[in-house]
């Protein structure tokens, strides 16, 4: 897994198939923010947060990626790197500005993206 500042805090993985994955599993610092709103801060919850934020900032990316999260891992796949750079920027925005994260959790819940 390559560490690349363009993808922090996520990790970019290149697959032999030519596809790419972007993963994020550093949930510990953000669990309390999810917990305050009654949610587990797991990969599925991060998927909802990212979907809400992408719908605002780069809705076209939602058509270019495939979410593949698990409880202990946020993961998204794409055939090209560019949409994953946008996903990484979205995650970065949420971890840098916790108000953005808290607001996105609320909106993801309202839109039924958390379960």
C-alpha positions in Angstrom: 0.0 0.0 0.0 1.4 3.3 -1.1 1.3 6.3 1.2 0.8 9.4 -0.9 0.1 12.8 0.5 -2.5 13.3 -2.2 -4.5 10.5 -0.6 -3.9 11.1 3.1 -5.5 10.1 5.4 -6.4 7.2 3.2 -4.3 4.6 1.4 -4.3 4.0 -2.3 -4.0 0.3 -3.4 -3.4 -0.6 -7.1 -4.8 -4.0 -8.0 -3.4 -6.3 -10.7 -6.7 -5.9 -12.6 -5.9 -2.3 -13.3 -8.5 -1.1 -10.7 -7.6 1.0 -7.7 -9.0 1.0 -4.1 -8.9 3.7 -1.6 -9.1 2.6 2.1 -9.4 4.3 5.4 -9.4 2.6 8.8 -8.1 5.1 11.3 -11.4 5.4 13.0 -10.3 5.7 16.6 -10.0 9.5 16.8 -13.5 9.9 15.4 -15.5 7.2 17.2 -16.8 9.7 19.8 -18.3 12.0 17.2 -20.3 9.1 15.7 -21.1 7.8 19.2 -22.6 11.1 20.3 -25.1 10.7 17.5 -25.8 7.1 18.3 -23.7 5.5 15.5 -20.7 3.3 15.4 -17.8 5.1 13.6 -17.1 2.1 11.4 -16.5 1.7 7.7 -20.2 1.6 6.8 -20.8 4.9 8.7 -17.8 6.5 6.9 -19.3 5.4 3.6 -22.5 7.3 4.4 -20.5 10.4 5.4 -18.5 10.3 2.2 -21.6 9.8 0.1 -23.2 12.9 1.7 -20.1 15.1 1.2 -19.4 13.9 -2.3 -23.0 14.6 -3.3 -22.3 18.2 -2.5 -18.8 18.7 -3.7 -18.4 16.3 -6.6 -21.6 14.4 -7.4 -20.2 13.0 -10.6 -17.7 11.0 -8.6 -20.5 8.9 -7.1 -21.1 7.5 -10.6 -17.4 6.7 -11.0 -16.7 4.7 -7.8 -18.0 1.6 -6.1 -18.2 1.5 -2.3 -16.9 -1.8 -0.8 -16.7 -1.0 2.9 -16.7 -3.4 5.8 -17.2 -2.9 9.5 -13.5 -2.3 10.1 -12.6 -0.6 6.8 -13.9 2.1 4.6 -13.1 1.1 1.0 -14.0 2.4 -2.4 -12.9 1.1 -5.8 -12.6 2.8 -9.2 -11.0 2.2 -12.6 -9.1 5.5 -12.4 -7.2 7.4 -9.8 -8.8 10.8 -10.2 -12.2 10.0 -8.6 -10.4 8.5 -5.6 -8.4 11.7 -5.2 -11.7 13.4 -4.7 -12.9 10.8 -2.2 -9.6 11.2 -0.3 -10.1 15.0 -0.2 -13.6 14.4 1.1 -12.3 12.2 4.0 -9.5 14.7 4.7 -12.0 17.5 5.0 -14.1 15.5 7.5 -11.1 14.6 9.7 -9.6 18.1 9.6 -12.9 19.9 10.4 -14.9 17.8 12.9 -17.9 20.1 12.5 -18.0 19.0 8.9 -17.9 15.4 10.1 -20.6 15.9 12.7 -22.9 17.7 10.2 -22.3 15.0 7.6 -23.2 12.3 10.1 -26.5 14.1 10.8 -27.3 14.4 7.1 -26.3 10.8 6.3 -28.7 9.7 9.0 -31.5 11.9 7.6 -30.9 10.4 4.1 -30.9 6.8 5.4 -27.3 6.3 4.5 -26.4 5.0 8.0 -27.6 1.6 9.3 
